[in-house]
Amino acid sequence: MPWPRDAVRAKALHTLGVLIYRHADYTAGDWAAARARLAESLALHRRSGDAAGAAAVLQDLGRVCAERGEWAA
């Protein structure tokens, strides 16, 4: 059974990743930091079996990768 702290951490990291990449759209933000937070959130969602959470993170991770031109990621 997943730890409740992992679920909270996964959501917090997802939110942080989104805030970082949205800030990066308007400034010279840190795309690598956004991607790292989203990747960590994805790992936590997958580990806990939260398919809906993982899908939401993958959507935002895809946006970050597309913005960076990382089509193979």
Secondary structure, 3 states (H helix, E strand, C coil): CCCHHHHHHHHHHHHHHHHHHHHHHHCCCCHHHHHHHHHHHHHHHHHHCCHHHHHHHHHHHHHHHHHHCCCCC
